Structure formats: C-alpha cells, structure tokens
Amino acid sequence: MKKLSEELQSIVEEFTQKISTLFEPEFSAKQLTTKWSRKEILGHLIDSAENNLRRFICGQYEAPAPKIKYQQDFWVAANQYQHTPSKDVIENWRLINLKICRVLQQMPTENYTKTCDFGDGKFLTLEWLAIDYVKHLKHHLNQILPNSFDIVYP
C-alpha cells in the first residue's frame, strides 16, 4: 500500500498542475448533453474518492463488511460540478486524494485482506480496491487529458 500511496500522490501532484492549465471552456465543454464534461469527470473522481475513502477506513474495523453503494450519475448531478468553479473542483480532487494517500500509507498489512460490500453481492479486499482505485483514476484522467497513461480499464 505504501508504494501505491506514493504513486497516487505523484499522480495527484502532477495532474493537479496539468488540469489547472485547461481553459474553462475546454474543461466545462460537453460533447453531448448526456455525457459528462471533463469537469464532471473530475467531479466523478471526487465522488469515487469519497466513497472509497469510507471503504478504506470503515473496511478496517467494521464487521460485517460495510455496505457502501455508489450511484455515480446521481452523485455527479447532486454535486453540481458543472456549475462549480473549476479551481474548487480541482482543489477538492487534490485534497481528497491526498487524504486517501495518508490512509493507505498507514494501513496495517493485516487489514489488506479485509473486505467491503459493494451492495451488489460483491465483497472485495481493501488491497484489491486500492489497486483498482488507482487504475480507475488513470482511466478517467485519460478522458480529461488523453494518452496520459497506457492502461485499459476495466
């Protein structure tokens, strides 16, 4: 987890700078009304981070495994990222991910195999979830800044 935490921190530091250079019209543009803008994609990553942060923390001590279900379209709409100042969305993304880094950095090894309930009958380990979280983040950062990572997800 420590190595993964360091990778995540490095990505966050680099991409906070890169995303901050996007012009507002480019960051907020929607190709279709039914698709997320780049700003909303980053907002989705905030929501994902919030839900996974809860899993990373509660999954270490709750028994039975915590049931944390995430409905991404509802969360993005409810948080109104499209109408939030870009600098606020970027800073929120940066801060929540640095918080995840701290949680992963100090997680005891014996907690890696503890599980979370995704609400759909899937129970996944915290270690699997952390690895997947970084892959998921890279996938969506590729949507914001194409070809940033050589990754296929899922």
Secondary structure by P-SEA (a helix, b strand, c coil): caaaaaaaaaaaaaaaaaaaaccccccccccccccccaaaaaaaaaaaaaaaaaaaaaaacccccbbbbbbaaaaaaaaccccccaaaaaaaaaaaaaaaaaaaaacccccccbbbbccccccccaaaaaaaaaaaaaaaaaaacccccccccc
